[in-house]
Amino acid sequence: MPSLLSRLVSAVTPARETKYSRAAKLLAMHALGQPHWSARNSTVLTREGYERNAVCHRCVRMVAEAAASVPWLVYEGREEAIDHPLLSLIERPNPLDTSASFIETICANLLLYGNAYIESVLIDEELRELYALRPDRMSIEAGRNGWPAAFIYRALGQEARYETRGEGIEPILHIKFFNPLDDYYGFPPLAAAQVALDTHNAASFWNKALLDNSARPSGALVYAGPEGAHLTDEQFSRLKEELEENFSGAT
């Protein structure tokens, strides 16, 4: 059975397109729904921001690259230590990273997740390698005293547990931004920009959908029935539902 909308549209003839319509014959759709925000989840925000938003991506890259370009110096007292082992470690933290890529990863993780985790590799109680771990794979286990007792890293169906020592070099260095509502995880700056991020993405998607639709904006459906005739309440409700179902949204 054809829909009421299709019957109304199919019944329109060129003669009825004369611009003599009155307010009683104009059906204008005004629907303002509730906004749909991205989940307050760092992984979702990273996907929507860093991967899909050029402005967010560029901001993160600029900050991370600028931080990675800062030269590192080591001082013992007032004397600069040119051959200090820490300089060599930062220059080549592990076989897979250089100083630039390592620091960029740490800074990007802080900006996107509010947290950065660095794994320390000790050989004979000496620090030999450093690895930047993904924050979305890390979780913190609280101890009885309220302080972190262990860091748990999950990847590829496996789990690595790092117990905190309380002295010496810890297996995990947790760098985080201040979070007024959480004792263990930092607050990501990207979460504070959620409204601006979603608004910008929604506008971009809408503009793309408009171009895909031959750049035809929304319009109005004019009911050109017999003189003085109006849609019944049932017809109006049915037509409104069909319009919202078939012609609302970005698609």
Secondary structure, DSSP 8 states (H G I E B T S, - for coil): ---HHHHHHHT--GGGGSS---GGGEE------------S-HHHHHHHHTTT-HHHHHHHHHHHHHHHTS----EETTEE-TT-HHHHHHHSSBTTB-HHHHHHHHHHHHHHHSEEEEEEEEETTEEEEEEEE-GGGEEEEE-TTSSEEEEEEEETTEEEEEE--SSSS-SEEEEE---TT-SSS---HHHHTHHHHHHHHHHHHHHHHHHHTTT-----EE---STT----HHHHHHHHHHHHHHH-S--
